Amino acid sequence: MTALPATADNVLLAEAGEGTRVQFQGIEKSYGSNQVLHGVDLDIAPGEFVSLLGPSGCGKTTALRVLAGLESADGGAVLLGGQDVSRIPTNKRDIGMVFQSYSLFPHLRVDDNTAFGLRRRGVGKAAAAKRALDALALVGLEGFADRYPHQLSGGQQQRVALARALVTEPRVLLLDEPLSALDAKVRVQLRDEIRRIQLRLGITTVFVTHDQEEALAVSDRIAVMDAGRIDQIDTPEELYLRPATAHVAAFVGLSSVVPGVASGGHVTVWGRELPTNAPADGPVEVHLRPENLRFSGEANAAIGGVVEESTFLGSIRRTLVKTDAGDLVRVQHDAHQHPSFGDRVHLAIEPVPVAVRATGLG
């Protein structure tokens, strides 16, 4: 879908700004005796796209709801553009939000659904209609204004929900797993559209997802959450290549876990010494990325093993190998290599930094 020219023909594009700074300062939240957020600190630059990534129950949606004002924090402060909005209601925070469910009014046409927030703010009918059409054009639904939600596909309905969130020109856009109900192809298309629109508008965006591929694809930075805390916040490249913890290594990307022994900033695996940033000594669990393992001749190999399975993934293959040490590891390699079940192979390890966790830690 072609992007719209940044001219005054479209009010949203003509008034694109630089975004608003978003800050969490020691945010705490409990439900009864269950503490969901443990002093969360977060600083999002104006116009930045930050994803909150983590498994179910890690606190990411609660953090988003606190930012939106849908939940009140038990401690700490939420700042928008340097202003403490912790006690300001949702409708006064100037935030647009898109949920997993489309939440469209079934009895209203697409243009009226889109203009709903404007009309509630007292914008005149003609002005609201023009701005609704601008928002629909931005999400690629120019010709759908007079349809009803039941006449749209799931992806189109979510585009309407996005247009409705953007039409009020909010300072911050919040996205709560907005793609999880869509099929894979539509999900990728809409994901890319959201990123394109966000860049064009310059709007600060916080995106909640449990899908690491989505987060890696669209984010300027990703905050990986676990048990109500941020384990690491960094660029997608840094998170993947230099995970700060074993949890981050396990959640972002694919890893095989094998035993090793750490000492002095290095870890020994299968007789090979690898660098690690973790301050661990003694027995550890080592996270090996599949692209950092390769098939090798026996003379240069770290270990031998037997092929358990090999999966074709288009331009690459991933092959599961049971090593002579009893470990199961995945090797990512060229698709033209086609090892078969039971084949004897030998593996080498690229000397890149690895994430480790002390054995026995939860």
Secondary structure by P-SEA (a helix, b strand, c coil): ccccccccccccccccccbbbbbbcbbbbbccccccccbbbbbbccbbbbbbcccccccaaaaaaaaacccccccccccccccccccccccccbbbbbcccccccccccaaaaaaaaaaaacccaaaaaaaaaaaaaaaccccccccccccccaaaaaaaaaaaaacccccbbbbccccccccaaaaaaaaaaaaaaaaaaccbbbbbbccaaaaaacccbbbbbccccccccccaaaaaaccccaaaaaaccbbbbbbbcccccccccccbbbbbccccccbbbbbbbcccbbbbccccccbbbbbccccccccbbbbbbbcccbbbbbbbccccccccccccbbbbbcccbbbbbccccc
